[in-house]
Amino acid sequence: MTINEADPQPQAEPEPVTTAGPGALLREAREAKGWTQAEVARRLNLRLAVIESIDGDQYKAGVALTFLRGYVKAYAKVVGVKEQEVLAAFDGMSGIEQIKAAAPMQSFSRKTRQQASDNWLKRISWLVLLGLLGSLVYWWWQDSGVNYMEPGLDPNVQQQEEPAPEADIPVVAPQLTLPAAPITDDADTTVEATPDTLAPVAAIDEKTAEVTEPTAAPAVATIVETETPAADPRLLAMNFTDDCWIKVTDGRGRVLAEGVQKARQALSLKGEPPFRLILGAPHAASVEYMNKAVDLSSFSAGRVARLTVPKS
């Protein structure tokens, strides 16, 4: 018995049933009005690419579903198509499910990226904070090391070396010549000079011995005449008894001094004459030029003095 086995034919996979979207319906209504896609985009204040994607039912998964429904609804209202009919066609499209599924994934991806960015910012903030704390600790350690001093010592007072002890100068007693013993006729009364009899005379205390020194000649008073230094025309001297703001400019326009001068302060300025002076408190300043005082009595207190030295 022969059994003819038929070769099995491959069965074609059923094509997915796609449901038409609202693009064709909206496109026909737009063409009936004689409008172009650009005209509708201008009326809806949308990009031309959005109107083209709606007419071709080509919706990008990157756009939120709520926005897509809003665009379709506004398109239908402009061209005069019922909104319920257009939205029903939009919701029945097969590609809408993919857009719905992609939306949560994109939201999750954005959330993950945001969390990664936040974690990175936190790490940077901690590193900056640790760096500041390290700098603060180092500064405190360095400052405490500078201020450290041994107990009993003041760092502001310099230790003075003790002077070396002066060498003791021995006092030498002068040698004394004793007179010869007197000679008498009576041998019994003769006193011999023996060491025992000379001891009281020769024993002289070193402390009571006086050393005679040559008398110094009287000092002759000499008068030294101090010569007055020659006057320098390039030198200007100033002294202050109180705080005074000044500005001094020489003949070449160079500012030699400017600012507030304190009480009991002196200045010696050198430049090319003539000097132009501005004194905020002339009563607190004294000016000397060519070894002569400059008269400032004409300037009253509270008045700024402006003068030229020497006067032209």
C-alpha positions as CSV (number, residue, x, y, z in Angstrom):
1,M,0.0,0.0,0.0
2,T,1.5,3.3,-1.1
3,I,0.9,6.3,0.9
4,N,1.4,9.5,-0.9
5,E,2.5,12.0,1.6
6,A,1.9,15.5,0.5
7,D,4.5,18.0,1.2
8,P,3.3,20.3,3.8
9,Q,2.8,23.8,2.5
10,P,4.1,26.6,4.8
11,Q,1.3,28.6,6.2
12,A,1.5,32.3,6.0
13,E,1.5,34.2,9.2
14,P,-1.7,36.4,9.6
15,E,-0.9,40.0,9.1
16,P,-1.8,42.2,12.0
17,V,-5.0,44.1,11.5
18,T,-4.3,47.7,11.5
19,T,-7.0,50.2,12.2
20,A,-6.9,53.4,10.2
21,G,-6.3,56.5,12.2
22,P,-8.0,59.9,11.9
23,G,-5.4,61.2,9.4
24,A,-7.4,60.4,6.3
25,L,-10.6,61.9,7.7
26,L,-8.8,65.1,8.7
27,R,-7.0,65.3,5.4
28,E,-10.2,65.1,3.4
29,A,-11.8,67.8,5.5
30,R,-8.8,70.1,5.0
31,E,-8.7,69.5,1.2
32,A,-12.4,70.2,1.0
33,K,-11.8,73.6,2.5
34,G,-8.9,74.2,0.0
35,W,-6.3,74.6,2.8
36,T,-2.8,73.4,2.7
37,Q,-1.0,71.8,5.5
38,A,1.0,75.0,6.1
39,E,-2.3,77.0,6.4
40,V,-3.6,74.6,9.1
41,A,-0.2,74.7,10.9
42,R,-0.4,78.5,10.9
43,R,-4.0,78.5,12.3
44,L,-3.1,76.1,15.0
45,N,0.3,77.7,15.7
46,L,2.0,74.3,15.3
47,R,5.0,73.1,13.3
48,L,4.3,71.9,9.8
49,A,5.9,68.5,10.7
50,V,3.1,67.9,13.3
51,I,0.3,68.4,10.7
52,E,2.2,66.1,8.2
53,S,2.5,63.4,10.8
54,I,-1.3,63.6,11.7
55,D,-2.3,63.4,8.0
56,G,-0.1,60.3,7.5
57,D,-1.0,58.7,10.9
58,Q,2.6,58.7,11.7
59,Y,2.9,59.5,15.4
60,K,6.3,59.6,17.1
61,A,6.6,57.6,20.3
62,G,8.6,60.4,21.8
63,V,5.6,62.7,22.1
64,A,3.3,62.3,25.1
65,L,-0.1,60.7,24.3
66,T,-1.9,63.6,25.9
67,F,-0.3,66.1,23.5
68,L,-1.1,63.9,20.5
69,R,-4.8,63.8,21.4
70,G,-4.8,67.5,21.9
71,Y,-3.3,68.1,18.4
72,V,-5.8,65.8,16.8
73,K,-8.7,67.4,18.6
74,A,-7.6,70.9,17.6
75,Y,-7.1,69.9,14.0
76,A,-10.6,68.4,13.9
77,K,-12.1,71.6,15.4
78,V,-10.4,73.8,12.7
79,V,-11.5,71.8,9.7
80,G,-15.0,71.1,11.1
81,V,-14.9,67.4,11.9
82,K,-16.7,66.0,14.9
83,E,-14.2,65.6,17.7
84,Q,-15.7,62.4,19.1
85,E,-15.4,60.6,15.8
86,V,-11.8,61.7,15.3
87,L,-10.8,60.8,18.9
88,A,-12.5,57.4,18.6
89,A,-10.4,56.7,15.5
90,F,-7.3,57.9,17.2
91,D,-7.8,55.7,20.2
92,G,-8.6,52.7,18.0
93,M,-5.3,52.8,16.2
94,S,-2.9,49.9,16.6
95,G,0.1,52.1,17.1
96,I,-1.3,53.8,20.1
97,E,-0.6,50.9,22.3
98,Q,3.1,51.1,21.5
99,I,3.1,54.8,22.3
100,K,1.4,54.1,25.6
101,A,3.9,51.4,26.4
102,A,6.9,53.7,25.4
103,A,5.7,56.6,27.6
104,P,6.3,54.9,31.0
105,M,9.7,53.6,29.8
106,Q,10.7,57.2,28.8
107,S,9.4,58.5,32.1
108,F,11.5,55.9,34.0
109,S,14.5,56.6,31.9
110,R,14.2,60.4,32.6
111,K,13.8,59.6,36.3
112,T,16.9,57.4,36.3
113,R,19.0,60.0,34.6
114,Q,17.7,62.6,37.1
115,Q,18.7,60.4,40.0
116,A,22.1,59.8,38.6
117,S,22.6,63.5,38.1
118,D,21.5,64.2,41.7
119,N,23.9,61.5,43.0
120,W,26.8,63.1,41.1
121,L,25.9,66.5,42.5
122,K,25.8,65.1,46.0
123,R,29.3,63.6,45.6
124,I,30.7,66.8,44.3
125,S,29.2,68.7,47.2
126,W,30.7,66.3,49.8
127,L,34.1,66.6,48.1
128,V,33.9,70.4,48.3
129,L,32.8,70.2,51.9
130,L,35.6,67.8,52.9
131,G,38.1,70.1,51.1
132,L,36.9,73.1,53.1
133,L,37.1,71.2,56.4
134,G,40.7,70.0,55.5
135,S,41.8,73.6,54.8
136,L,40.2,74.8,58.0
137,V,42.0,72.1,60.1
138,Y,45.3,72.8,58.3
139,W,45.0,76.6,59.0
140,W,44.2,76.0,62.7
141,W,47.1,73.6,63.1
142,Q,49.5,76.1,61.4
143,D,48.2,79.0,63.5
144,S,48.5,77.1,66.8
145,G,52.1,76.1,65.9
146,V,53.1,79.7,65.3
147,N,51.5,80.9,68.6
148,Y,53.0,78.0,70.6
149,M,55.7,79.1,73.0
150,E,57.6,77.5,75.8
151,P,56.2,78.2,79.3
152,G,57.8,81.2,81.0
153,L,59.0,82.8,77.8
154,D,57.4,85.8,76.1
155,P,57.8,85.6,72.2
156,N,57.5,89.4,72.0
157,V,60.5,90.0,74.3
158,Q,63.8,89.2,72.9
159,Q,66.0,87.2,75.2
160,Q,69.0,89.3,76.2
161,E,72.3,87.6,76.7
162,E,73.7,87.9,80.1
163,P,76.9,90.0,80.1
164,A,80.1,88.0,80.7
165,P,81.4,88.4,84.3
166,E,84.2,90.8,84.6
167,A,87.6,89.3,85.3
168,D,88.8,90.0,88.8
169,I,91.9,92.3,88.8
170,P,94.2,91.2,91.5
171,V,95.3,94.0,93.8
172,V,99.1,93.8,94.4
173,A,100.3,95.3,97.7
174,P,103.3,97.6,97.3
175,Q,106.5,96.4,98.7
176,L,107.5,98.2,101.9
177,T,111.1,98.9,102.8
178,L,111.7,98.5,106.5
179,P,114.2,100.6,108.3
180,A,117.2,99.0,109.8
181,A,117.1,98.1,113.4
182,P,118.6,100.7,115.7
183,I,122.1,100.0,117.0
184,T,122.7,100.7,120.7
185,D,125.6,100.3,123.0
186,D,123.8,98.0,125.2
187,A,123.8,94.5,123.7
188,D,120.9,93.4,125.8
189,T,118.6,96.0,124.5
190,T,119.3,95.3,120.9
191,V,116.2,94.0,119.1
192,E,116.9,91.8,116.1
193,A,114.6,91.9,113.2
194,T,113.2,88.5,112.9
195,P,110.4,87.2,110.8
196,D,108.1,87.1,113.8
197,T,108.6,90.7,114.6
198,L,108.1,91.7,110.9
199,A,104.9,89.8,110.4
200,P,102.5,92.4,111.9
201,V,104.0,95.1,109.7
202,A,104.3,93.1,106.5
203,A,100.7,91.6,106.7
204,I,98.7,94.2,104.9
205,D,95.2,93.5,103.9
206,E,94.8,93.6,100.2
207,K,91.4,95.2,100.5
208,T,92.8,98.2,102.4
209,A,95.8,98.7,100.2
210,E,95.5,101.8,98.1
211,V,97.0,101.8,94.7
212,T,98.0,105.3,93.7
213,E,97.3,106.2,90.1
214,P,98.6,109.1,88.2
215,T,96.4,112.1,88.4
216,A,94.6,112.7,85.1
217,A,95.1,116.0,83.5
218,P,92.1,118.3,83.7
219,A,89.8,118.0,80.8
220,V,89.8,120.9,78.4
221,A,86.4,121.8,77.2
222,T,86.3,122.0,73.5
223,I,83.5,123.6,71.5
224,V,82.6,121.9,68.3
225,E,80.8,124.1,65.9
226,T,78.1,122.3,64.0
227,E,77.8,123.4,60.5
228,T,74.3,123.9,59.1
229,P,73.7,121.5,56.2
230,A,73.5,123.2,52.9
231,A,70.0,123.9,51.7
232,D,68.8,121.5,49.0
233,P,66.3,123.0,46.6
234,R,65.0,119.5,45.7
235,L,64.1,118.7,49.4
236,L,60.8,119.4,51.1
237,A,60.3,118.5,54.8
238,M,57.0,118.2,56.6
239,N,55.9,117.5,60.2
240,F,52.5,116.9,61.6
241,T,50.9,117.6,65.0
242,D,47.6,116.0,64.1
243,D,46.0,113.8,61.4
244,C,46.1,115.6,58.1
245,W,45.3,114.6,54.5
246,I,48.0,115.7,52.0
247,K,48.9,115.6,48.4
248,V,52.3,116.7,47.2
249,T,53.2,117.0,43.5
250,D,56.6,118.1,42.1
251,G,57.3,120.2,39.1
252,R,57.3,117.2,36.8
253,G,53.8,116.2,37.8
254,R,54.9,113.2,40.0
255,V,52.9,112.6,43.1
256,L,55.4,112.4,45.9
257,A,52.9,111.8,48.8
258,E,49.2,111.3,49.1
259,G,47.0,110.2,51.9
260,V,46.4,110.7,55.6
261,Q,49.5,111.5,57.7
262,K,49.3,110.7,61.4
263,A,50.3,112.9,64.3
264,R,54.0,113.1,65.2
265,Q,54.9,111.9,61.7
266,A,57.6,113.5,59.6
267,L,58.1,113.4,55.8
268,S,61.2,114.2,53.8
269,L,60.2,114.4,50.1
270,K,62.6,114.9,47.2
271,G,61.6,116.0,43.7
272,E,61.8,118.8,41.2
273,P,60.6,122.2,42.4
274,P,58.3,123.9,42.5
275,F,56.1,121.7,44.8
276,R,52.3,121.9,44.7
277,L,50.8,121.1,48.1
278,I,47.2,120.4,49.2
279,L,46.7,120.3,53.0
280,G,43.4,119.1,54.4
281,A,44.2,120.5,57.9
282,P,46.9,123.2,57.5
283,H,46.9,124.0,61.2
284,A,48.2,120.5,61.9
285,A,51.1,120.7,59.4
286,S,54.4,122.5,59.3
287,V,56.4,122.8,56.0
288,E,60.1,123.6,55.7
289,Y,61.9,124.4,52.5
290,M,65.5,125.5,52.0
291,N,66.0,125.3,55.8
292,K,63.2,127.9,56.3
293,A,59.6,127.4,57.6
294,V,56.8,128.1,55.1
295,D,54.2,130.5,56.5
296,L,50.8,128.7,56.8
297,S,49.2,131.2,59.1
298,S,47.0,132.7,56.3
299,F,45.0,129.4,56.1
300,S,42.3,129.2,58.7
301,A,41.2,126.0,60.4
302,G,38.7,123.9,58.5
303,R,39.9,125.3,55.2
304,V,41.8,123.3,52.6
305,A,45.2,124.9,51.9
306,R,46.5,124.9,48.3
307,L,49.9,126.4,47.8
308,T,53.1,126.3,45.8
309,V,56.6,126.0,47.3
310,P,58.6,128.1,46.4
311,K,56.2,130.8,45.4
312,S,56.7,131.9,41.8
